[in-house]
C-alpha cells in the first residue's frame, strides 16, 4: 500500500474549492489504508478539521511547507529534506496540481527522489488556456494563437507532463485537451470531483414546510458560473426567493447592485462565503438548486469542470436545474436526475425552475434519483479509484 504526499501552495483552511477536494480525497485514502500527508501553507491544522467537517486520523497529517512569506528558505532544499524523510512509507506517491505542480514536480524529479517514488500531476484545467482567456477576454479554443505569457506557461506544463509518472485528469474534457496539447506518454486517469453524503438523507417530502428556500445557488460569483443569468431569470419568477451562497465581499456587493438593477434585490439573499462544513445546513432548506454554467466565457465551465456544488445538491436530495453542457451531462441525465435547460437563457432557466417548484412529484423523483447518482461520486469512491490507479503504477517501482 503506497503512502501519499500531496503538495499544494494554499493556506489551510481556505475558501478555495481545491482544498475541499484535496483534503477529502486524502482523508478517504487513509480510511482505505494509505497514509496521507498534505503539505501546504501556511497551515492551521487544528482549525482545518471542523472547517471542512473532516475527522482527524493518526495517519492523516497536515504540514506547513509553503510559508507564503517573502524571503522564505529555498524551496528546493526544503523539498529535498521532505522527499528523503526516513519516516516515509515506501512505496511513496507524490502528487500535486495546478501552478504548484507545474513548479515543484519537475524540481522533485531533478532532486532524484528515492527509487520507490512515483510522481503524479493532477490536472483540473490547462493553465495556458486560462491565461490566454485572461488576456483575450474570451473563451480559449484549440488552435488559438497564444500570447507570449500563455506560451511560456504551456512550455512549463509540457515539461511537467514529461517529468511525471502519471496524470490524473478531472474530466474527459481535460484528458482530451492534455492529449491534444502534450501527448503524454504516461498513464492518464479521469477522476471527477467527489462529495460528502449527508448524515441523513433529506429528500423533500410533498407538502413539506422544512424547505423554506425556493431557489439556492452555491459557488463562485463569476460570469462563467452563470450567476448573472440566474439573477436575470429571477425577473421571470416574481413570486420566488433566491439565496446565493459564496463570493468575496466585493463580489457580493457587485451582484447586489446588479440585483437592484434587475429589480429583484428584495427577493435575493446573499450570504457571502459559508464554511464547507456548514453548506449542508442551507441545502437542506432548499426546494430547488441551480447550476447555471455559462458559455462563451471560459473553456473551464464548458469542458473542464466537474461541478462540485451540483454534486452537493444531489447528495442532499435537492432537485437541480442546470445548463445543458458536456460537463453537466457527465454527472446528470435530463429528466431523470436533473432538469437541463439551454445555457445563457434567463427565460429557459426560470421555466426549468418553475417546472420543479410547481410539480412536487417531479421534484421527488429528481431528488431520489440524484441522491442515488451522487453515491457514485462520494469521496470514498473517488479515493478508491485513485488508490487502484496508484497501486497499478507501483509495480513499476519494484
HELIX and SHEET records of a PDB file:
HELIX    1   1 UNK A   17  UNK A   31  1                                  15    
HELIX    2   2 UNK A   45  UNK A   52  1                                   8    
HELIX    3   3 UNK A   75  UNK A   83  1                                   9    
HELIX    4   4 UNK A   98  UNK A  110  1                                  13    
HELIX    5   5 UNK A  127  UNK A  136  1                                  10    
HELIX    6   6 UNK A  148  UNK A  163  1                                  16    
HELIX    7   7 UNK A  172  UNK A  182  1                                  11    
HELIX    8   8 UNK A  223  UNK A  225  5                                   3    
HELIX    9   9 UNK A  227  UNK A  233  1                                   7    
HELIX   10  10 UNK A  234  UNK A  236  5                                   3    
HELIX   11  11 UNK A  249  UNK A  262  1                                  14    
HELIX   12  12 UNK A  265  UNK A  267  5                                   3    
HELIX   13  13 UNK A  276  UNK A  278  5                                   3    
HELIX   14  14 UNK A  279  UNK A  283  1                                   5    
HELIX   15  15 UNK A  299  UNK A  299  1                                   1    
HELIX   16  16 UNK A  300  UNK A  304  3                                   5    
HELIX   17  17 UNK A  308  UNK A  315  1                                   8    
HELIX   18  18 UNK A  326  UNK A  329  1                                   4    
HELIX   19  19 UNK A  346  UNK A  357  1                                  12    
HELIX   20  20 UNK A  360  UNK A  374  1                                  15    
HELIX   21  21 UNK A  375  UNK A  377  5                                   3    
HELIX   22  22 UNK A  379  UNK A  394  1                                  16    
HELIX   23  23 UNK A  395  UNK A  397  5                                   3    
SHEET    1   A 7 UNK A  60  UNK A  64  0                                        
SHEET    2   A 7 UNK A  36  UNK A  40  1                                        
SHEET    3   A 7 UNK A   3  UNK A   7  1                                        
SHEET    4   A 7 UNK A  92  UNK A  97  1                                        
SHEET    5   A 7 UNK A 117  UNK A 123  1                                        
SHEET    6   A 7 UNK A 166  UNK A 169  1                                        
SHEET    7   A 7 UNK A 187  UNK A 190  1                                        
SHEET    1   B 6 UNK A 268  UNK A 272  0                                        
SHEET    2   B 6 UNK A 242  UNK A 245  1                                        
SHEET    3   B 6 UNK A 213  UNK A 218  1                                        
SHEET    4   B 6 UNK A 286  UNK A 291  1                                        
SHEET    5   B 6 UNK A 319  UNK A 323  1                                        
SHEET    6   B 6 UNK A 339  UNK A 341  1                                        
END                                                                             
